[in-house]
Amino acid sequence: MSKAKIKKGDTVTVIAGDEKGKSGKVLQVLPENGRILIEGINFVKKHMQKSEDNPQGGVVEREAPIAISNVKVSA
């Protein structure tokens, strides 16, 4: 796999998929998986068990990684 030219903190635009046309800031790059985490893009619902950190438990919405090939760097 080639080295990604996208770095943490870059602003990117989604060019494919359900989130096409949206843009956001890169939170994390996962080069070993070829995926990227973008602020405000690709939300999924995760069921959280009760714990000391999360005494309520319940359903939490959070960003999921998206393929690097589906984004481009915004100018």
Biopython code that builds the backbone (N, CA, C, O; Angstrom):
import numpy as np
from Bio.PDB.StructureBuilder import StructureBuilder

atoms = [
    (1, "MET", "N", (0.843, -1.179, 0.000)),
    (1, "MET", "CA", (0.000, 0.000, 0.000)),
    (1, "MET", "C", (0.885, 1.238, 0.000)),
    (1, "MET", "O", (1.873, 1.301, 0.732)),
    (2, "SER", "N", (0.531, 2.221, -0.820)),
    (2, "SER", "CA", (1.325, 3.436, -0.913)),
    (2, "SER", "C", (1.106, 4.312, 0.319)),
    (2, "SER", "O", (0.112, 4.185, 1.034)),
    (3, "LYS", "N", (2.055, 5.187, 0.534)),
    (3, "LYS", "CA", (1.987, 6.078, 1.693)),
    (3, "LYS", "C", (0.903, 7.145, 1.468)),
    (3, "LYS", "O", (0.830, 7.751, 0.399)),
    (4, "ALA", "N", (0.080, 7.361, 2.473)),
    (4, "ALA", "CA", (-1.007, 8.340, 2.381)),
    (4, "ALA", "C", (-0.438, 9.754, 2.472)),
    (4, "ALA", "O", (0.475, 10.007, 3.258)),
    (5, "LYS", "N", (-0.972, 10.671, 1.676)),
    (5, "LYS", "CA", (-0.520, 12.059, 1.692)),
    (5, "LYS", "C", (-1.389, 12.902, 2.618)),
    (5, "LYS", "O", (-1.252, 14.124, 2.672)),
    (6, "ILE", "N", (-2.278, 12.242, 3.341)),
    (6, "ILE", "CA", (-3.185, 12.932, 4.257)),
    (6, "ILE", "C", (-2.650, 12.794, 5.675)),
    (6, "ILE", "O", (-2.276, 11.703, 6.104)),
    (7, "LYS", "N", (-2.616, 13.917, 6.403)),
    (7, "LYS", "CA", (-2.091, 13.913, 7.759)),
    (7, "LYS", "C", (-3.162, 14.377, 8.737)),
    (7, "LYS", "O", (-4.162, 14.975, 8.340)),
    (8, "LYS", "N", (-2.946, 14.098, 10.007)),
    (8, "LYS", "CA", (-3.835, 14.558, 11.066)),
    (8, "LYS", "C", (-3.884, 16.084, 11.040)),
    (8, "LYS", "O", (-2.851, 16.749, 10.957)),
    (9, "GLY", "N", (-5.099, 16.625, 11.111)),
    (9, "GLY", "CA", (-5.270, 18.076, 11.103)),
    (9, "GLY", "C", (-5.628, 18.640, 9.742)),
    (9, "GLY", "O", (-6.092, 19.777, 9.658)),
    (10, "ASP", "N", (-5.425, 17.872, 8.657)),
    (10, "ASP", "CA", (-5.804, 18.320, 7.314)),
    (10, "ASP", "C", (-7.320, 18.413, 7.209)),
    (10, "ASP", "O", (-8.044, 17.719, 7.924)),
    (11, "THR", "N", (-7.795, 19.271, 6.316)),
    (11, "THR", "CA", (-9.213, 19.332, 5.996)),
    (11, "THR", "C", (-9.416, 18.545, 4.710)),
    (11, "THR", "O", (-8.747, 18.795, 3.708)),
    (12, "VAL", "N", (-10.349, 17.586, 4.746)),
    (12, "VAL", "CA", (-10.593, 16.729, 3.593)),
    (12, "VAL", "C", (-12.059, 16.779, 3.190)),
    (12, "VAL", "O", (-12.928, 17.143, 3.982)),
    (13, "THR", "N", (-12.315, 16.402, 1.931)),
    (13, "THR", "CA", (-13.663, 16.312, 1.398)),
    (13, "THR", "C", (-13.919, 14.868, 0.991)),
    (13, "THR", "O", (-13.060, 14.233, 0.379)),
    (14, "VAL", "N", (-15.100, 14.345, 1.329)),
    (14, "VAL", "CA", (-15.467, 12.981, 0.957)),
    (14, "VAL", "C", (-15.919, 12.989, -0.499)),
    (14, "VAL", "O", (-16.755, 13.804, -0.888)),
    (15, "ILE", "N", (-15.357, 12.066, -1.316)),
    (15, "ILE", "CA", (-15.671, 12.045, -2.749)),
    (15, "ILE", "C", (-16.485, 10.818, -3.144)),
    (15, "ILE", "O", (-16.868, 10.695, -4.308)),
    (16, "ALA", "N", (-16.764, 9.902, -2.206)),
    (16, "ALA", "CA", (-17.551, 8.709, -2.524)),
    (16, "ALA", "C", (-18.278, 8.229, -1.277)),
    (16, "ALA", "O", (-17.824, 8.453, -0.155)),
    (17, "GLY", "N", (-19.414, 7.564, -1.484)),
    (17, "GLY", "CA", (-20.160, 6.987, -0.379)),
    (17, "GLY", "C", (-21.322, 7.851, 0.073)),
    (17, "GLY", "O", (-21.648, 8.856, -0.560)),
    (18, "ASP", "N", (-21.943, 7.450, 1.175)),
    (18, "ASP", "CA", (-23.121, 8.140, 1.702)),
    (18, "ASP", "C", (-22.828, 9.575, 2.134)),
    (18, "ASP", "O", (-23.718, 10.424, 2.100)),
    (19, "GLU", "N", (-21.607, 9.849, 2.533)),
    (19, "GLU", "CA", (-21.233, 11.175, 3.046)),
    (19, "GLU", "C", (-20.619, 12.063, 1.959)),
    (19, "GLU", "O", (-19.973, 13.062, 2.276)),
    (20, "LYS", "N", (-20.813, 11.714, 0.683)),
    (20, "LYS", "CA", (-20.202, 12.428, -0.438)),
    (20, "LYS", "C", (-20.530, 13.918, -0.392)),
    (20, "LYS", "O", (-21.679, 14.310, -0.193)),
    (21, "GLY", "N", (-19.492, 14.742, -0.582)),
    (21, "GLY", "CA", (-19.671, 16.186, -0.604)),
    (21, "GLY", "C", (-19.403, 16.858, 0.730)),
    (21, "GLY", "O", (-19.193, 18.071, 0.769)),
    (22, "LYS", "N", (-19.405, 16.113, 1.817)),
    (22, "LYS", "CA", (-19.160, 16.696, 3.139)),
    (22, "LYS", "C", (-17.653, 16.829, 3.364)),
    (22, "LYS", "O", (-16.856, 16.111, 2.760)),
    (23, "SER", "N", (-17.285, 17.754, 4.237)),
    (23, "SER", "CA", (-15.872, 17.927, 4.553)),
    (23, "SER", "C", (-15.688, 18.028, 6.059)),
    (23, "SER", "O", (-16.625, 18.343, 6.793)),
    (24, "GLY", "N", (-14.486, 17.762, 6.503)),
    (24, "GLY", "CA", (-14.181, 17.817, 7.925)),
    (24, "GLY", "C", (-12.688, 17.710, 8.170)),
    (24, "GLY", "O", (-11.902, 17.515, 7.243)),
    (25, "LYS", "N", (-12.312, 17.840, 9.431)),
    (25, "LYS", "CA", (-10.917, 17.803, 9.844)),
    (25, "LYS", "C", (-10.527, 16.370, 10.206)),
    (25, "LYS", "O", (-11.310, 15.650, 10.826)),
    (26, "VAL", "N", (-9.323, 15.959, 9.819)),
    (26, "VAL", "CA", (-8.841, 14.608, 10.097)),
    (26, "VAL", "C", (-8.471, 14.498, 11.574)),
    (26, "VAL", "O", (-7.657, 15.271, 12.080)),
    (27, "LEU", "N", (-9.079, 13.527, 12.260)),
    (27, "LEU", "CA", (-8.782, 13.286, 13.671)),
    (27, "LEU", "C", (-7.678, 12.254, 13.835)),
    (27, "LEU", "O", (-6.848, 12.366, 14.737)),
    (28, "GLN", "N", (-7.665, 11.238, 12.956)),
    (28, "GLN", "CA", (-6.706, 10.146, 13.084)),
    (28, "GLN", "C", (-6.535, 9.458, 11.736)),
    (28, "GLN", "O", (-7.501, 9.303, 10.989)),
    (29, "VAL", "N", (-5.296, 9.041, 11.419)),
    (29, "VAL", "CA", (-5.016, 8.286, 10.206)),
    (29, "VAL", "C", (-4.574, 6.890, 10.628)),
    (29, "VAL", "O", (-3.703, 6.736, 11.484)),
    (30, "LEU", "N", (-5.184, 5.872, 10.015)),
    (30, "LEU", "CA", (-4.853, 4.477, 10.307)),
    (30, "LEU", "C", (-4.241, 3.852, 9.047)),
    (30, "LEU", "O", (-4.941, 3.167, 8.301)),
    (31, "PRO", "N", (-2.934, 4.079, 8.797)),
    (31, "PRO", "CA", (-2.326, 3.631, 7.542)),
    (31, "PRO", "C", (-2.278, 2.116, 7.386)),
    (31, "PRO", "O", (-2.304, 1.616, 6.261)),
    (32, "GLU", "N", (-2.210, 1.381, 8.482)),
    (32, "GLU", "CA", (-2.158, -0.086, 8.381)),
    (32, "GLU", "C", (-3.467, -0.668, 7.854)),
    (32, "GLU", "O", (-3.472, -1.744, 7.256)),
    (33, "ASN", "N", (-4.578, 0.037, 8.074)),
    (33, "ASN", "CA", (-5.884, -0.415, 7.589)),
    (33, "ASN", "C", (-6.327, 0.352, 6.350)),
    (33, "ASN", "O", (-7.323, -0.013, 5.725)),
    (34, "GLY", "N", (-5.601, 1.411, 5.984)),
    (34, "GLY", "CA", (-5.987, 2.240, 4.857)),
    (34, "GLY", "C", (-7.250, 3.039, 5.130)),
    (34, "GLY", "O", (-8.046, 3.283, 4.223)),
    (35, "ARG", "N", (-7.434, 3.450, 6.393)),
    (35, "ARG", "CA", (-8.650, 4.158, 6.782)),
    (35, "ARG", "C", (-8.292, 5.458, 7.493)),
    (35, "ARG", "O", (-7.151, 5.674, 7.900)),
    (36, "ILE", "N", (-9.302, 6.318, 7.633)),
    (36, "ILE", "CA", (-9.099, 7.639, 8.207)),
    (36, "ILE", "C", (-10.330, 8.019, 9.034)),
    (36, "ILE", "O", (-11.453, 7.670, 8.671)),
    (37, "LEU", "N", (-10.124, 8.725, 10.133)),
    (37, "LEU", "CA", (-11.214, 9.161, 11.000)),
    (37, "LEU", "C", (-11.395, 10.665, 10.817)),
    (37, "LEU", "O", (-10.452, 11.432, 11.008)),
    (38, "ILE", "N", (-12.614, 11.092, 10.445)),
    (38, "ILE", "CA", (-12.876, 12.498, 10.144)),
    (38, "ILE", "C", (-13.934, 13.037, 11.097)),
    (38, "ILE", "O", (-14.932, 12.374, 11.376)),
    (39, "GLU", "N", (-13.703, 14.245, 11.591)),
    (39, "GLU", "CA", (-14.619, 14.897, 12.529)),
    (39, "GLU", "C", (-15.968, 15.159, 11.868)),
    (39, "GLU", "O", (-16.036, 15.819, 10.831)),
    (40, "GLY", "N", (-17.046, 14.640, 12.468)),
    (40, "GLY", "CA", (-18.396, 14.905, 12.001)),
    (40, "GLY", "C", (-18.849, 14.081, 10.807)),
    (40, "GLY", "O", (-19.911, 14.352, 10.247)),
    (41, "ILE", "N", (-18.075, 13.087, 10.403)),
    (41, "ILE", "CA", (-18.395, 12.272, 9.222)),
    (41, "ILE", "C", (-18.540, 10.807, 9.633)),
    (41, "ILE", "O", (-17.794, 10.325, 10.486)),
    (42, "ASN", "N", (-19.496, 10.102, 9.032)),
    (42, "ASN", "CA", (-19.700, 8.662, 9.191)),
    (42, "ASN", "C", (-20.021, 8.271, 10.633)),
    (42, "ASN", "O", (-19.304, 7.480, 11.246)),
    (43, "PHE", "N", (-21.105, 8.832, 11.166)),
    (43, "PHE", "CA", (-21.521, 8.497, 12.529)),
    (43, "PHE", "C", (-22.155, 7.114, 12.585)),
    (43, "PHE", "O", (-22.923, 6.740, 11.698)),
    (44, "VAL", "N", (-21.830, 6.353, 13.634)),
    (44, "VAL", "CA", (-22.445, 5.064, 13.907)),
    (44, "VAL", "C", (-22.928, 5.068, 15.349)),
    (44, "VAL", "O", (-22.412, 5.818, 16.178)),
    (45, "LYS", "N", (-23.911, 4.237, 15.649)),
    (45, "LYS", "CA", (-24.406, 4.116, 17.021)),
    (45, "LYS", "C", (-23.711, 2.939, 17.690)),
    (45, "LYS", "O", (-23.664, 1.839, 17.138)),
    (46, "LYS", "N", (-23.174, 3.175, 18.875)),
    (46, "LYS", "CA", (-22.472, 2.132, 19.622)),
    (46, "LYS", "C", (-23.173, 1.956, 20.959)),
    (46, "LYS", "O", (-23.408, 2.929, 21.675)),
    (47, "HIS", "N", (-23.505, 0.722, 21.293)),
    (47, "HIS", "CA", (-24.150, 0.424, 22.570)),
    (47, "HIS", "C", (-23.079, 0.276, 23.641)),
    (47, "HIS", "O", (-22.190, -0.568, 23.530)),
    (48, "MET", "N", (-23.170, 1.105, 24.683)),
    (48, "MET", "CA", (-22.171, 1.115, 25.748)),
    (48, "MET", "C", (-22.740, 0.462, 27.007)),
    (48, "MET", "O", (-23.855, 0.757, 27.437)),
    (49, "GLN", "N", (-21.945, -0.424, 27.573)),
    (49, "GLN", "CA", (-22.339, -1.082, 28.810)),
    (49, "GLN", "C", (-22.103, -0.136, 29.986)),
    (49, "GLN", "O", (-21.237, 0.736, 29.915)),
    (50, "LYS", "N", (-22.859, -0.301, 31.054)),
    (50, "LYS", "CA", (-22.654, 0.521, 32.247)),
    (50, "LYS", "C", (-21.274, 0.231, 32.823)),
    (50, "LYS", "O", (-20.824, -0.915, 32.847)),
    (51, "SER", "N", (-20.604, 1.296, 33.292)),
    (51, "SER", "CA", (-19.289, 1.161, 33.908)),
    (51, "SER", "C", (-19.075, 2.346, 34.839)),
    (51, "SER", "O", (-19.944, 3.209, 34.964)),
    (52, "GLU", "N", (-17.919, 2.388, 35.491)),
    (52, "GLU", "CA", (-17.600, 3.519, 36.360)),
    (52, "GLU", "C", (-17.503, 4.805, 35.547)),
    (52, "GLU", "O", (-17.988, 5.853, 35.973)),
    (53, "ASP", "N", (-16.873, 4.720, 34.371)),
    (53, "ASP", "CA", (-16.716, 5.893, 33.516)),
    (53, "ASP", "C", (-18.045, 6.333, 32.913)),
    (53, "ASP", "O", (-18.271, 7.525, 32.708)),
    (54, "ASN", "N", (-18.927, 5.371, 32.630)),
    (54, "ASN", "CA", (-20.207, 5.647, 31.982)),
    (54, "ASN", "C", (-21.327, 5.000, 32.796)),
    (54, "ASN", "O", (-21.818, 3.936, 32.417)),
    (55, "PRO", "N", (-21.744, 5.617, 33.907)),
    (55, "PRO", "CA", (-22.721, 4.976, 34.802)),
    (55, "PRO", "C", (-24.104, 4.789, 34.180)),
    (55, "PRO", "O", (-24.849, 3.910, 34.613)),
    (56, "GLN", "N", (-24.466, 5.587, 33.181)),
    (56, "GLN", "CA", (-25.767, 5.456, 32.537)),
    (56, "GLN", "C", (-25.801, 4.326, 31.518)),
    (56, "GLN", "O", (-26.823, 3.657, 31.367)),
    (57, "GLY", "N", (-24.681, 4.108, 30.812)),
    (57, "GLY", "CA", (-24.704, 3.158, 29.710)),
    (57, "GLY", "C", (-25.491, 3.751, 28.561)),
    (57, "GLY", "O", (-25.586, 4.972, 28.447)),
    (58, "GLY", "N", (-26.057, 2.912, 27.706)),
    (58, "GLY", "CA", (-26.922, 3.405, 26.638)),
    (58, "GLY", "C", (-26.255, 3.428, 25.283)),
    (58, "GLY", "O", (-25.208, 2.815, 25.077)),
    (59, "VAL", "N", (-26.879, 4.149, 24.353)),
    (59, "VAL", "CA", (-26.419, 4.218, 22.973)),
    (59, "VAL", "C", (-25.683, 5.536, 22.751)),
    (59, "VAL", "O", (-26.195, 6.605, 23.084)),
    (60, "VAL", "N", (-24.470, 5.452, 22.181)),
    (60, "VAL", "CA", (-23.638, 6.621, 21.943)),
    (60, "VAL", "C", (-23.356, 6.713, 20.446)),
    (60, "VAL", "O", (-23.074, 5.700, 19.807)),
    (61, "GLU", "N", (-23.431, 7.920, 19.883)),
    (61, "GLU", "CA", (-23.065, 8.122, 18.483)),
    (61, "GLU", "C", (-21.622, 8.575, 18.427)),
    (61, "GLU", "O", (-21.213, 9.456, 19.184)),
    (62, "ARG", "N", (-20.831, 7.965, 17.516)),
    (62, "ARG", "CA", (-19.430, 8.337, 17.364)),
    (62, "ARG", "C", (-18.997, 8.141, 15.920)),
    (62, "ARG", "O", (-19.656, 7.437, 15.155)),
    (63, "GLU", "N", (-17.879, 8.770, 15.550)),
    (63, "GLU", "CA", (-17.376, 8.659, 14.190)),
    (63, "GLU", "C", (-16.736, 7.289, 13.975)),
    (63, "GLU", "O", (-16.099, 6.739, 14.874)),
    (64, "ALA", "N", (-16.916, 6.748, 12.772)),
    (64, "ALA", "CA", (-16.281, 5.498, 12.376)),
    (64, "ALA", "C", (-15.289, 5.813, 11.254)),
    (64, "ALA", "O", (-15.462, 6.796, 10.534)),
    (65, "PRO", "N", (-14.251, 4.985, 11.101)),
    (65, "PRO", "CA", (-13.268, 5.245, 10.036)),
    (65, "PRO", "C", (-13.878, 5.075, 8.646)),
    (65, "PRO", "O", (-14.830, 4.318, 8.454)),
    (66, "ILE", "N", (-13.308, 5.798, 7.684)),
    (66, "ILE", "CA", (-13.715, 5.739, 6.285)),
    (66, "ILE", "C", (-12.458, 5.463, 5.461)),
    (66, "ILE", "O", (-11.361, 5.836, 5.876)),
    (67, "ALA", "N", (-12.596, 4.823, 4.315)),
    (67, "ALA", "CA", (-11.443, 4.483, 3.478)),
    (67, "ALA", "C", (-10.735, 5.747, 2.984)),
    (67, "ALA", "O", (-11.383, 6.717, 2.589)),
    (68, "ILE", "N", (-9.410, 5.726, 3.010)),
    (68, "ILE", "CA", (-8.613, 6.869, 2.564)),
    (68, "ILE", "C", (-8.888, 7.170, 1.096)),
    (68, "ILE", "O", (-8.845, 8.329, 0.683)),
    (69, "SER", "N", (-9.174, 6.128, 0.298)),
    (69, "SER", "CA", (-9.414, 6.324, -1.137)),
    (69, "SER", "C", (-10.695, 7.120, -1.405)),
    (69, "SER", "O", (-10.890, 7.602, -2.521)),
    (70, "ASN", "N", (-11.569, 7.266, -0.407)),
    (70, "ASN", "CA", (-12.830, 7.979, -0.582)),
    (70, "ASN", "C", (-12.753, 9.444, -0.188)),
    (70, "ASN", "O", (-13.784, 10.113, -0.119)),
    (71, "VAL", "N", (-11.553, 9.963, 0.072)),
    (71, "VAL", "CA", (-11.407, 11.373, 0.456)),
    (71, "VAL", "C", (-10.306, 12.041, -0.359)),
    (71, "VAL", "O", (-9.412, 11.379, -0.888)),
    (72, "LYS", "N", (-10.391, 13.375, -0.448)),
    (72, "LYS", "CA", (-9.327, 14.156, -1.061)),
    (72, "LYS", "C", (-9.049, 15.371, -0.184)),
    (72, "LYS", "O", (-9.935, 15.831, 0.537)),
    (73, "VAL", "N", (-7.843, 15.887, -0.239)),
    (73, "VAL", "CA", (-7.470, 17.038, 0.574)),
    (73, "VAL", "C", (-8.128, 18.275, -0.008)),
    (73, "VAL", "O", (-8.060, 18.511, -1.214)),
    (74, "SER", "N", (-8.770, 19.072, 0.855)),
    (74, "SER", "CA", (-9.397, 20.326, 0.430)),
    (74, "SER", "C", (-8.363, 21.435, 0.427)),
    (74, "SER", "O", (-7.437, 21.443, 1.239)),
    (75, "ALA", "N", (-8.528, 22.354, -0.479)),
    (75, "ALA", "CA", (-7.583, 23.465, -0.573)),
    (75, "ALA", "C", (-7.890, 24.551, 0.425)),
    (75, "ALA", "O", (-7.186, 25.559, 0.476)),
]
sb = StructureBuilder()
sb.init_structure("model")
sb.init_model(0)
sb.init_chain("A")
sb.init_seg("    ")
for serial, (resi, resn, name, xyz) in enumerate(atoms, 1):
    if name == "N":
        sb.init_residue(resn, " ", resi, " ")
    sb.init_atom(name, np.array(xyz, "f"), 0.0, 1.0, " ", f" {name:<3s}", serial, name[0])
structure = sb.get_structure()
